[in-house]
Structures are given as C-alpha cells and as structure tokens.
C-alpha cells in the first residue's frame, strides 16, 4: 500500500470565511512584526486559536519562522550576534519543559494554559522593566521564551523586553535573529515529539501567504513605527483574544 495522502483544507473542515480570516490576521500581524520587531504571534495566535486550535502552536511557529528568516536577512546589519547563543541555551531548556507540558495536558487544559500565557506575555510587555543583555538575563529570557513559544507559539515578549529601548534596524534585526534560532528549536522539538504532523503542515501552508503579504504592507508602517509605538493596540487585542479563549474554556 502507498503512503496515505496528506490532508487538505477541505478535510480539515475550514470554510472560506475562516481561511480568509486566518489570511488577513497573518498579513496584519506580519506587517506589525516587520515594523516593530515582534508581535506576530502575540497578535495572531489568539485569533488563530479561536478559528481552529490546530493552528497553535506548531503552524503558527512555522509560519513565524518564515517571517523571521526573511526579516533577519533584511535587517542583518543590526543583529547583535553575540547575544543569540545565550538565549539559545535557555531556549533548549525551556523548550523541553514546554514539550513536557504538551504531553501531559489535554486540549482544554492546553487552551487554558495558552490563554493564561498570553495574558502573562501582555503583563510582561506592560511592565517595561529595563533589563541589560547580560548572560544570566539572556539565558533566563530564553528559557521562559522556550516554554511559552512551545506551548502557545508566543515567545517574543521575554526577549523583546530586553531590547525594548532600542529602535529601528537594531531592534528588528536582533529580535529576528533570536526568534530564528528559538523558533527553530521549538519547531524541531514539536516534530520529534510528534506534535507537528501532516495536518500541521497543511495548516502552516494556509498561514504562510498572509505572512508574505505582510512585508510590503510594512514598508510605510515602518516609517511611522520608528517614531511611535504600536504596542498598546497589539497588547489590547492580544489580551481581549486571550480572555475570549479563557471564557470559552472556563464558562
């Protein structure tokens, strides 16, 4: 017998409105991240989880990896390469913890954990503590980012807090460098542990076109964002989406 055919979008039961919403969400979130350096899955993942939980975490991480690879190439001159090894060290430990959580939690528990982690991510971003990029801080942020990203696809805020006072290419490039390495570690762990299969590949293919559209959309937005912050709107929408997920599971 031959290998089974991979699932299609029709097999997964998505209608045209759901596919369009996923596309628009990823395009808008990609434009935001391309402009400010983070926020792709902080903005997109809660909405994707409401469309279909299959989109989170694996497909959202994989689509985000495509985005950050392109972004790191564009902003490569601003990357602080010496910092990335320290966060990668913490990321390996945190990712292992995230995979363990996925292995023991059922769907409802994972959604509750996901919604709670989104609110935690928002709180971390709002605190605005000035953290110096020294090894112990980078390792700790990498560890927390690994747990959060592997469970919920949202791992940006712990890293972004360290660089929140930077601007322009240095902010976007350095965050992209961290996210390329970190997302690769999380995605590899999901594949090895059996949490990223053919179904997740199809879901990723649905998300990537929106990511690619976000780059040209970000060009005019980048000039605006360099002079002001879009963070309040991002965090508000993420928090509202997380509350909606928690309400659905708890009520």
C-alpha positions in Angstrom: 0.0 0.0 0.0 1.2 3.5 -0.7 1.6 6.3 1.8 -1.7 8.0 2.8 -2.5 11.2 1.1 -1.9 14.3 3.2 -5.0 16.1 4.5 -6.4 19.0 2.6 -8.1 22.2 3.8 -11.5 20.6 2.9 -10.6 17.5 5.0 -9.9 19.8 8.0 -13.3 21.4 7.7 -12.3 25.1 7.2 -14.8 27.3 5.3 -13.9 30.2 3.1 -14.6 32.8 5.8 -12.2 31.0 8.3 -9.5 30.8 5.7 -9.9 34.5 4.8 -9.8 35.5 8.5 -6.6 33.5 9.0 -5.0 35.1 5.9 -5.9 38.6 6.9 -4.8 38.0 10.5 -1.4 36.8 9.5 -0.9 39.6 7.0 -1.7 42.3 9.6 0.4 40.6 12.3 3.3 40.1 9.9 3.2 43.8 9.0 3.3 44.7 12.6 6.3 42.4 13.4 8.1 43.6 10.3 7.8 47.1 11.6 8.3 46.9 15.4 10.3 43.7 15.7 7.9 41.5 17.5 4.2 40.8 17.9 3.4 38.3 15.1 2.0 35.5 17.2 1.2 37.7 20.2 -1.3 39.3 17.9 -2.2 36.4 15.6 -2.1 33.3 17.8 -5.1 34.1 20.0 -7.3 34.7 16.9 -5.9 31.6 15.1 -6.8 29.5 18.2 -10.4 30.7 18.0 -10.6 29.8 14.3 -9.1 26.3 15.0 -6.8 25.2 17.8 -4.8 23.2 15.2 -3.1 26.4 14.1 -1.4 26.7 17.6 1.3 26.2 18.4 3.1 24.3 15.6 1.8 26.0 12.4 2.0 29.5 14.0 5.6 28.8 15.0 6.5 27.5 11.5 4.8 30.5 9.7 6.6 32.8 12.2 9.9 31.2 11.4 9.4 32.0 7.7 8.7 35.6 8.7 11.7 35.9 11.0 14.1 34.4 8.4 13.2 37.0 5.9 13.3 39.7 8.4 16.7 38.7 9.8 18.0 38.8 6.2 16.6 42.3 5.7 17.9 43.7 9.0 21.1 41.6 9.3 23.3 44.6 9.8 21.5 45.4 13.1 21.8 41.9 14.7 23.7 41.6 17.9 25.1 38.2 17.1 27.0 37.8 20.4 23.7 37.6 22.4 22.0 34.9 20.5 24.0 32.0 21.8 22.9 32.8 25.4 19.2 32.9 24.7 19.5 29.7 22.6 21.0 27.9 25.7 18.0 28.9 27.8 15.6 28.2 24.9 16.7 24.5 24.8 15.8 24.0 28.4 12.5 25.9 28.2 11.5 24.1 25.0 12.0 20.7 26.8 9.7 21.9 29.5 7.1 23.1 27.0 7.1 19.7 25.3 6.5 18.0 28.6 3.5 20.3 29.3 2.0 19.4 25.9 2.5 15.7 26.6 0.5 15.7 29.8 -2.2 18.3 29.2 -5.5 17.7 27.4 -6.9 20.1 24.8 -8.9 22.2 27.3 -6.0 22.4 29.7 -3.7 23.4 26.9 -6.1 26.2 25.8 -6.4 27.4 29.4 -2.6 27.4 29.7 -2.3 29.2 26.3 -4.8 31.9 27.3 -3.0 32.4 30.6 0.4 32.6 28.9 -0.9 35.2 26.5 -2.1 37.3 29.5 1.3 36.7 31.1 3.0 37.9 27.9 0.9 41.0 27.9 1.8 41.7 31.5 5.5 41.2 30.8 5.3 43.7 28.0 3.5 46.2 30.1 5.9 46.0 33.0 8.6 47.6 30.8 11.5 46.8 33.1 14.9 47.8 31.7 16.9 44.6 31.5 20.5 44.6 30.5 21.5 41.9 27.9 24.0 40.1 30.2 24.3 36.3 30.0 22.1 35.4 33.0 19.3 37.7 31.8 19.6 36.3 28.2 19.5 32.7 29.4 16.5 33.3 31.7 14.6 35.1 29.0 15.4 32.3 26.5 14.2 29.7 29.0 10.9 31.5 29.6 10.5 32.2 25.8 11.1 28.5 25.1 8.3 27.3 27.4 5.8 29.9 26.1 6.6 29.5 22.5 6.4 25.7 22.5 3.0 25.7 24.3 1.4 28.7 22.7 3.6 29.9 19.8 4.1 33.2 21.7 7.7 33.5 22.8 8.6 37.1 21.9 7.9 39.2 24.9 10.6 37.9 27.3 13.2 38.6 24.6 11.6 41.8 23.4 11.7 43.3 27.0 15.5 43.2 26.9 15.6 45.3 23.7 12.5 47.4 24.2 14.5 50.6 24.4 16.3 50.0 21.1 14.8 51.3 17.8 15.0 50.7 14.1 17.1 48.1 12.4 18.9 47.1 15.6 15.7 46.3 17.4 14.1 44.5 14.5 17.3 42.7 13.4 18.4 41.5 16.8 14.9 40.2 17.7 14.7 38.5 14.4 18.0 36.7 15.0 16.8 35.5 18.4 13.5 34.3 17.0 15.0 32.4 14.1 17.1 30.3 16.4 14.4 30.0 19.1 11.6 29.1 16.7 13.8 26.5 15.0 14.5 24.8 18.4 10.8 24.8 19.3 9.7 23.5 15.9 12.3 20.8 15.9 11.1 19.7 19.4 7.5 19.6 18.2 8.4 17.5 15.2 10.5 15.0 17.2 7.8 14.7 19.9 5.0 14.0 17.3 3.2 17.3 17.8 3.8 18.5 14.2 2.5 16.1 11.5 0.9 16.3 8.1 -2.1 18.2 9.4 0.1 20.9 10.9 2.0 21.1 7.6 -1.3 21.9 5.8 -2.2 24.5 8.4 1.2 26.1 8.0 0.6 26.4 4.3 -2.6 28.3 5.0 -0.8 30.8 7.1 2.4 31.5 5.1 0.8 33.5 2.3 -0.5 36.1 4.8 3.0 36.3 6.3 4.5 37.0 2.9 1.9 39.8 2.2 2.8 41.5 5.4 6.2 42.5 4.3 5.2 45.0 1.5 2.4 46.3 3.8 5.0 47.1 6.5 7.1 49.5 4.4 5.0 52.6 5.1 4.2 51.4 8.6 7.9 51.1 9.4 8.5 54.8 9.0 5.6 55.6 11.3 6.5 53.0 13.9 10.1 54.2 14.2 8.7 57.4 15.6 6.0 56.0 17.8 4.8 52.8 19.5 2.1 50.4 18.2 2.4 48.3 21.3 -0.7 49.4 23.1 -3.0 48.3 20.2 -1.2 45.0 19.9 -1.4 44.2 23.6 -5.0 45.2 23.9 -6.1 42.9 21.0 -4.0 40.1 22.4 -5.4 40.4 25.9 -9.0 40.5 24.6 -8.4 37.4 22.5 -6.9 35.6 25.4 -9.8 36.5 27.7 -12.2 35.2 25.0 -10.3 31.8 24.9 -10.3 31.5 28.7 -14.0 32.4 28.9 -14.8 29.7 26.3 -13.0 27.0 28.2 -13.9 28.0 31.8 -17.6 29.0 31.2 
